[in-house]
Amino acid sequence: MLSAFRSALATPDLRRKILFTLGIIAIYRVGAALPSPGVSYPNVKKCIEGVQTEGITQLLNLFSGGALLQLSVFALGIMPYITASIIIQLLTVVIPRFEQLKKEGQAGQGKLTQYTRYLTIALAVLQATGIVAMANGDQLFGNCPDDVIPNGSTFTLIVIVTTMTAGTAVIMWFGELITERGIGNGMSLLMFVNIAARIPFEGKTILDNQGGVTFAVVCVFALLIIASVVFVEQGQRRIPVQYAKRMIGRRMYGGTSTYLPLKVNQAGVIPVIFASSLLYLPDLITKLVGTESGSWWNQFVANHLTKQSSWVHIAVYFGLIIFFTYFYITITFNVTERADEMKKFGGFIPGIRPGRSTSDYLSFVLSRITLPGSLYLGTIAVLPNFFLDITAEGQNQNFPFGGTAVLIMVGVGLDTVKQIESQLMQRNYEGFLK
């Protein structure tokens, strides 16, 4: 592996891409620590020390690398872009115009990308407005005695919202720059950096609160989780596909054998994000509506839906992940379109007739492979909930080596290593994976 790193840095264009990516990441982390104008950073630091994040705030703070609670320029992180991308992807199934653009190739994809950018800015404005309103109304940091926004005038709040929205636009630009001129998928890498930035803080919390023995046990357990996730993420079902020979002009095409890969985790981390957002929606609605704190609904939400160590929370979370895994795969992987594409280009699965029979066969295999994939996603996602009492004395804290964090980090890490691997193999170097 060290020789592969040496080969990557010794290649001028590959070294330039790697250094460019690292430079963008460094600038991004500086912006994540830069407070927005009108925010009192000393007061923010005092309030952060006693705050316990929970609900949707915890999820957003994780994806922003801790920048959300600091009310920094990049406080929103990459989450608005991810949400916009998911919405546009789902709308391609519902809106015929979007479906047509998806089939038009690069030109249509450029249009969809432009719509995603517009929707990202709109979501950033809404999200920034909600966060600033919660910070100004003492709902983001609990009962903090210091004002994080000393001058709570309308003009100051508009400036902060505008700054955070502009920060989201800059993050989106950074991600596209990394994708075009760097290594790996830019948006995924920025999310990877955000989550990785929280691991030292979470590890230090465990070490200070529980001691070295517990910290060592957590580290060993983390390695086992990461190894298991890498193993499952690499697993796939390869369906053989044979292409018939075709004569076009004077040249013979086809006659080759290939395979259609169906991953065990075909949906990725999207079902976990869907389930987390939907599960914390009652808590968000309760805060916005402002119902009485002693009502039965508030007690149920606080004790069973928001409290991550509750068995009701774990069961509902696990069930939602399984449901959204099937739902997302059904939308994104259209077996009928895939069967029609194979038939159009003269491809067929040995022993299966082209057309409807191929579609039914792909649907059967996909449903069989989705079940273990959904169970795997649900298990990894709810696993940290059993260790909350160990890591944070029963408080709602994010376990640093499980759930959404490890799924994203392992997935992005594998994808980036594979891209560097392909770059090295093109130059006849040995890669990381042998």
N, C-alpha and C positions, 0 to 999 in steps of 0.2 A: 504494500500500500504506500509506503514511503517513496518507493521508486516511481509509483504512479503520480504522486504529488509533485515529485521532482520533474517528471516529464511534462506535467501540465503547466508548471511555472516556467519551464524551459522553452515552451512553444510561444513565440511572440504574440500571435493573435489571441490564443487561448489565455495567456497571462494577462493581456489587456482587458479581456472580457471579465476575468475574475477580479482584477483590481478595480475595474469600473463598478462592478456589483458591490464590492466591499465599500467603495467610496460613497455610493448612494445610500447604503445601509447606515454608514456612519452619520451622514447628514440627517437621515431620517430619525435616528436615535437622539440627535441633538435637538431636533424640533419637538420630539416627544417630551423632552424635559424643559422646554421653553414655555413659561407661563403666558397666558393670553393677556392683552392689555386690559386693565381694570380689575384684575384678580390679585389679591394680596397673597403672595406666595408664602410668607412666614405663617400667616393664619391657616393656609391650606395645609402646611406641614403639621401644625398643631392638631388640626381636625382629623388628618389621616391617621395619626397615631392611635386614636381611640375608636375609629370607625370599623364596623364589621360589615363587609359587603355581603349582600344576599340578593337572590332573585335575578332579574334581568340585569341589574347593575353589576353583579359579579361576572356575568358572561361578557358584557361589554368591556369591563375593566380588564379581563383576561385577554381579549382580542386586541386591546389597545396597548398592551404592555405596561399597564399601570398608569398610563397617561390620562385616563378618564378622570380619576379622582384628583389628579393634579390640575385639572382644567387647563391643560397646555394647548398649544397651537394645534397639535395633532391629537387632541383628546378623543376624537371620534374613531381614529384608527382606520382600518380598512373595511370595517363592518358595513357602512353604507354601500360600498361598491359590491360586496358579496351579496347583500340583500337584493340590490338592483339586478345583479347578474342572474340570481335565482328566479326573480320575478319575470324577467325577460325570457328566460329559458322555459318557464312554465307557460307563458303567454304564447309561445310559438305553437303550442298544441291547441290553444283556444282561439286565437285570432288567425284567420286565413292569410292575411297580409304578412304577418310575421313568419308563418310557415313557408310562404312563397319566397320571402327574402332569404330564409335559411337554405333553400334549395338553389339559389342563384349563385352560390359559390362565394368568391372573395368579395365581390361588389356588395352582395346582400349581407354578408357578415360584417362589412364595414358599416352599413346602415344600422344593423342591430347593435354594434358597438357604440355608435353615436347615440342611439336611444338609451343605452345603458349609462352613458355618461350623464345625459340629461336627468335621468331618474336618480342617479347617485347624488347629484347636487340637490335635487328636491328632497330626497330622504335625509341628506345631511342638514338641510335647513330645519326640517321638522325635528330631527334628533337633537341638534344643538339647542333649539328653542326649549325642548323639554328638559334637557340637562341643566341649562342655565336657569330655567325657572325653578327646578328642584333645588339647585345650589343656593339661589337667592331666597328661597322660602324655607331653608334649613331642613329640607327633606333628603338631600343627598348625603350629608354627613351626620345625620341624626341630630342630637341636641348639642351641637357645638357652640360654645359660648362666644367664639370670635366670628366676625363676619368675613366670609371669604371674598365677598364683593362689597367693599366698604361703601362705594357710591352706587347704590342700586337704582340709579335713574334709568329712564327708558333708553336714552341715548347710549349709556354705558352697556346696557344689556344687548342692544342692537350691534354695537361694535364687537362684543365678545362672540355673538352668534355669527356675525360676518367673518370674523377671524377663524373660527373653527370650521366654517364651511369652506373658506379658502384653503385651510389646511388639508381638508379632505380632497380638494381638487389637486393640490400639490402631491399628495400621497398617490392619487390615481395616476398622475403624470410620472412619478418615480417608478411605479410598477410597470407602466408601459415602456419606460426607458430601459429597465432591466430586461424585460422580455425581448426587446428589439436589439439591444447592444450588449447585453450581459449574458449571464448563464442562468438557466432555469426560468420558471414562471415568476414574473415580478411580483404579482399580487400575493401568490402563495408564499414566496420568500419573505415578504414583509410581515405576513401573519406569523410565519415561523420565527422571525426575529422577535416579534412582540411577545410570543409565548415563552421563548427561551429567556427573555429578559426577566421574567417573573420567577424562574426556577431558583436562582441564588437567594432571592428574598424569602421564598417559601421554605427553602432548605434551611436557611438561617433561623427562621421561626421555629421549625421543628427541633433544631439543635439546641436553641435557647430554652425552649419550654419543656422538652422531654429528655434531653441529654444525648450523649454520644451513642449509646447502645441502640436506642430507638431510631436514631438517625441512620446508623449502619444497617439496621434491619430494613428501613424504608428504601435505602439505596439498593440493597440486594433485591428487594421485591420489585423495584423500578426496573432493574436490568432484566428480570424475568418477564415483566409485562412488555418491555420493548422488544425482547427477542420473540415473544409470542405474536406480537402485532406484525413484526417484520415477516414472520413465517406465513401468517394468514394473508397479509397484503400481497405476497408474491404468488399465492395459490390461484390457479385458474383452471377452467375446464376448456380444453382445446377440441373444438368440433372440426373434424376434417372436411375440407371443401375441395372438390375436383372441378377444374374448368375444362370444358370440351374444346377441341381444336376448331379454329375458325379460319377460313381463307378470306383475307381482305386484300384485294388487288393481287399482287404476286407474293405476298408475304403470309406466312402462317402464324397465327396468334393462338394463345391458350395452350391447353394440354398440360398445364402445371397443377401441382398439388400444393395446397396451403391449408391454413386452419383459421377458424374464427374463435378468438379467445374470449371466454366469459369468466370474469374475475369472481372470486368468492365474495369479495366486498365490491360489488359492481356500483353501489350507490355512493361510496366514499363516506365523507363525514357529514353530508347534507342532512340525512335523517336525524342525526344527533342535534344539529343546530335547529331544525324545525321543532323537534320535541322539546328542547330547552326553552325556546321562545314561547311555545304554546303553553307549557306548564307554568311559566312565570307570568302569563297574561292575567290571571285572576288577581295576583298580588299588585300588578301595575294598575289595573282598573280600580282596585280598592284604594290605592294611594291617590289616584287622580280624582275619584269621586269623593273621597274623604268621608267614608262611613264611620260610625262610632267605633272606637277602639275595643269596646267591650261586647260588641255584638257577636252572635254565634258564627256569622259568616267570617268575620275577621279572625276569630279564634280558630276556625277550621282551616282557613288559608294559612295562617301563621304556623299552626302546629302540625299540619299534614301535607300541605302542598308546597310551602316555601321551605320548611325545615327539611334539609336534605337527608338527615339520618332517619326520617320517618319511613315506616314500611309502606304507608300509602303513597308517599312521594316516589319511593323506589319502584313500586309495582306499576304506578301510572306512567312513570318515565320509561320503564322497560317496555310496556305495552305500546306507548306512542312511537318508540323507536322502531319496533317491528312493523307497525302500521305504515309509517312514513317510508320505511325501506321498500316495501312492496309498492307503495304509491309512487315514489320517485322513479323507481326502475320501470314501472309500467309506462310512465310518461316519457322518460328519456330514451328508453330502448324499445323502439317500435318493431316488433318481430315481423309484422306484415311488410313494412318498408324494406327491412333487411332481406326478407325472402324475395321480394320483387327485384331488388338490386342484383342479387345473385342470379336470378333467372334472366334478367336483362343482359348480363355479361356472360351468360353461358355457364354459370356455376351451379353446382348441385352437391348435396351431401350424399355420399355413397349409401345406397339402400333406401333413400328417401326421395320421393317424387318431388320435382320442383313445384313452386306455387303454394297452394293451401297446405299440403302435407308438410312442406318445409317450415311454414309458419307455425303450424301446430307443434311440430317437433321442437322448434326453438323455444316456444312458449312453455312446453313441458320441462325442458332442461333448465330454463331460466327460473321457473318456479321451484324446482327441486334444489337448485344451487343458492337461491335467495334465502331459503329458510336457515341454513347454517350461517349465512352471512349476516342476517338480521339478528340471530341469537348472539353471534360474535360481537356485533356492534353494541347491542344492549348490555352484554356482560362487561365489556370494557368501559362503557359509559357509566354504569351504576357501581362499578367496583370501588371507586374512591369514596362513595357514600358510606361504606362499611368502616372506613378508617378515619372518619372525622373526629371521633373521640380520641384517637391516638395522636393525630397531628395537630389538633387545635383545641383540645380540651372541650370538645362538644360544640364548638362554635362553627358557624357556617363559613368555612374557609375552603379554598380550592386545593385539593390534593394535587401536588405538582407533577406526579408521574402517572397519571391515569386519565381516563375519560377523553373529552374532546382534545385536550392538550396533546396527549401522546399520539392520538390518531392523526392529527394534523402534522405534528413534527415528523413522525416516521414517514408519512406519505410524501410530504414535501422533500424530506431528506433523500428518500429513495429516488424520487423523480429527478432531483438535481444531480445526484451521483450518476444516474443513467445517462443524463445529457452530457456530463463531462466524459463519461465512459465512451459514448459514441464519438465525441470529438477526438479522443485519443486513438480509438480504433481506426478512424479515417487516416491518421498519420502513422499507422503501423506501430503504435505503442501498446504495451500491455495496460489494461485498465484496472479499475478497483475490483471488479467482480470477475472471478476466474471460474 
